[in-house]
Structure formats: structure tokens, C-alpha cells
Amino acid sequence: MKPLVQLPALNPVTTAHWRADFRGGLGAAAVALPLGLAFGVVSGAGPVAGLYCAIFTGIFAALFGGTPTQIAGPTGPMAIVMASVFANFADQPSAAMAVVMLAGLMQIAFGALRLGPYISLIPSPVLAGFASGVGCIIIVMQLNPLLGQVGASDTVSAALAFPESLSRGNPWTVLAAAATMSVCYLTPRRVRAIVPAELIALILGSVVVALVGLDLPRLARPESLLPSVAWPPLTELRWGDILIASLVLALISSLESLLTSMAADSATQRFHDSNKELIGQGIGNLFAGLVGVIPGAGATARTMVNIRAGGVSPLSGLIHSALLLVALLAAGRLIGFVPSAVLAGILLYIGIGIVDWEYIRRFKWAPRSSVVIMLVVWVLAVFVSVVAAVAVGVIMASLVLVKRMTDLQLASVELSSDKHTAPGLDETEQAAFAPCAKDVLLIHLGGPMTFGAANGLTKRLARIAEYRGIILDFTDVPHVDDSAAMALESIIARAAEADAIVILTGLRRAVTRSFIRYGMLSALKRCVRFRRRLDALRYACEQFKGQTEE
């Protein structure tokens, strides 16, 4: 028997493949450097916070995670959600870190309670709408820095400020951003395999702007290159708002991490431990909040770079974090020389890439309900919040699923009165049923019966009072929930009121236990029960044989 709670265990770190792991860690660090700066700026915490996020989450995901080649760090969705957290708790900056720490604890709880397999059950339309919304948010929030103006903290503010920024726009910042994007798009694949296009664009753009002598807005020079440990004042925080924000961060980080783990599985033909992965990511985010930086998640691009470069063990993730730490401490002061327009160009490139163009191209063939869900999530993410977008999307997708399952369940209910033939009977059973077919209604139920089909089942069987005998065939029913059980109880009660004999056949033990648990023991006692369908058919015909012959 598995234990109820699964505790974290430290992953063994060996140097058996240190050369391959070093190449993987180096490649991942090269990608993480510009993205850490960019996502730190997007979140509102600053570029240093983005790099330390990659360092801390990368270390703990490697030591405690369930995917050997996973590289964790800041991501677009996490940065956007964190930007909204900073905006919501602008009057209590320490509350934002409490959100990050609590999100990490929630992830640890998810993994300890073995909830990993359930968290990844998010429908594709919701994921596509969420990703597209995040991409558009990044794009919109970079429009003002693109024009050399101060960036906004949310899409609505950015959109409202855009007309004024356009009237005062700096053509040189637009040129710098466009040139940066061009480098990102035009870098040959052979070069990308050695050095990430984003890192080339960041270094080349900063150097060219400095050599030309353009006076463009630059990133703020960090006051300190070291994180500061701070414990938030727990008694002074708005815990209701914090709990909601923490849950959203925990779910998004968990979902991104598990999706990255599945991508790593596909590339390496190895299988991850989803619960352990959540624990590793949670520990990383807990420490990220403790030192005052933004939370992270498993990053697909960095993980795939690690794998393609040769990384095979958790050592690659540790090397990635160590290289980032060395680069930050050695050259962190150079952050102040990076033009904001260059970083805006990189973020525009990233935002365009995050939009789920593949799903958009499938609009013509996708079910209309899926397209509607995707668009609703997309619009809500951009104009309301990513929290509301995911919540509404999951609810809509769940309702669509329930409707489809209801249709399938009702389609599996076959009545002998529909086609004047008994459903699902072999020749022997058909011969036994034929003499009483006019007086007995055979109802064949198929598949699990759940709440979605309860109301439709009652309407479908509205004419049972016209028969003197009712046979409910549960042979192909593995599960009945409380709503479906109540509907079946109502059917039995109506048949009893009409003095009809109710016969149950094929009841499995699990279904019988469910009926008893839902308080239907008295209803079952009023029915005649047979294990075999043939015995039930013969009994029914014996009851009405004399009346039929008369």
C-alpha cells in the first residue's frame, strides 16, 4: 500500500557524465541569461530578480525534482502573473513575497499528496488561449518601451498610454528594437545551435548602441547584486487575496513544469515522476520568495537546449545555475548598459513565439466549442486577468465535457420499445424475451452513469408506467454516481406506483455498494434481482405468460 504522503528525496548527483552535463548546463545558461533579464523586467521585480529566480529554482528543481534534465527558471506566464501580483499588492510589497512562498508550499503539498497526474488535466483550448493571452500581454506591455517611453504594469494601462507614447515616440528606439527582433529571427540555425539568438541580440544590440553613441533609455543599474532574505509580517497581510494569488501561481507553475517534463520524456525516452517534480519546483519557489525574487517553473526551451547539448542528469541543472551566478556576480553591473529598446525587441520576439499559432491555424477544423473556449480565455487573459481566464476556461471546458459525456451516456441507453427488438440479446435471450415483449420494457444501460445523464435518463423513461414489467440491465455499467442513482430510484418508484414489477439484472458489486451508500437499500428490496440476464428474462415472461395468452 502506498503511503498517503510522499516526502521529497534528494536526487543523487554524480560526475559520471560531467562533460555532457557541462555542455547541457552551459547551453541552458546561455538561453536563461537574456530570458532571465527579460522576464524579470516584465514581472516588475527587475532583471536581477529574474536571474536569481533561474538560479534558485534551477538548483532545487535539479536536487529534488522528478525530471533529471529539467531546467527551471522564470517563464512568460509566471512573469505576467507575478506582474499582476505586484500591482495588486503595491501597498504591501512584502505581501508579494508571501504569495511566492505560499505558492511554493502549495506545490510541495501537491506533490506530497500525489496530485501531479491530476494537475496536468487542463484542456488544450484553455492552454492555447492562456498561452496566446500571455504572448499578447507581453507584446502590448512592450509597445511603450519600444517607443522610448516608460513601460506600464498591465495591458490596460499600456494600451491607454500608447497614443501619447506614439506622439512622443523616439525613432531610434524603434529602430533598435526592430534590429534586435531581426537578429532574433534571422540568426542561422547553425549559429543558434552554438549560441542562442536572444543572447546574440542582447550583446550585439547593447554594443552597437554604445558604439554609435545613441542616448537611449537603459535598464536601471542594480543597487545590489545579492538577494536579501526577508520574512513578511504575517499578521499584517491580506490573507484572503494572498491565498487566491498563491493558488494561481502554484497551479500555473505546476502545469508549466509538468508540460515541460512531458516534453523532456519525449526527447529522452525516460519517464518523469510528476509528484516529485512538483516538490522540487515548490522548494525552489519557496526559497525564491524567501530571498525576494520572482517564482519560476520548468522551462521548455531551456530544458530542450540542455537535452540537445547532451545534458543527462541533475548535474546539468546545477551547472546551469552556477554559471548564471558567476555571470551575475562578475558582470551584473553591465545590466545598466542594456538599452530598454533592445530588451523590448527580445520580449516582442518572445511574445510572438508564445502565441499558439499552431492552434489558431486549426480553427477551421477544430470544434466550435473549443474555438469559443480558446477565444474567451485569450480575451479574458489580455483584458481582465490570467487568473479569471484560466478559471473560466476550465469551467467552460468542463461543462462541454459533461455535455458530451451526457450525450454518450444517453446514447448507450437502449429500450426494447425503440425498435421493437430487445437490445444486446443473443438468440437464446431473444427467444426467452419474445413472448412478453409487449408487456415488459427492457432497459439496457451502458457505461458509467453520472450526474450529466440523470435528467435526460428520467425524461427518456417517462413512459414506463405503460408497462407491467420493467427490466433494468446493469450488465455493462461499472459505476453509478449519486445523481444517476437518484434518477434510477425515481424510475423504480414510478414503476412501483403503476404496480409494475421491477427486475434488476447484472448488478456489479461496486454498483450495488454505491446504491446502498446513497440510501437506496429500501428501493433495492422492492425489486427482484438476478445475476444473469437470461434468468431475469425468463422470470418476467413467467409472470405475464398467462395474461398474454388470454
Secondary structure, DSSP 8 states (H G I E B T S, - for coil): ---SS----------TTHHHHHHHHHHHHHHHHHHHHHHHHHHTS-HHHHHHHHHHHHHHHHHH-S-TT--EE--HHHHHHHHHHHHHTTT-HHHHHHHHHHHHHHHHHHHHTT-HHHHT---HHHHHHHHHHHHHHHHHHTHHHHTTS---SSHHHHHHHHHHHHHT--HHHHHHHHHHHHHHHHS-HHHHTTS-HHHHHHHHHHHHHHHHT----B----S-SS-------GGGS-HHHHHHHHHHHHHHHHHHHHHHHHHHHHHHT----HHHHHHHHHHHHHHHHHTT----EE-HHHHHHHHHHT--SHHHHHHHHHHHHHHHHHHGGGGGGSBHHHHHHHHHHHHHHHS-HHHHHTTTTS-HHHHHHHHHHHHHHHHT-HHHHHHHHHHHHHHHHHHHHHHHHHHT-EETTTSSS-TT--HHHHHHHGGGTTTEEEEEEES-B-HHHHHHHHHHTTTGGG-SEEEEEEEE---B-HHHHHHHHHHHHHHHHTT-EEEEE---HHHHHHHHHTT-HHHHHTSEEESSHHHHHHHHHHHHHHHHH-
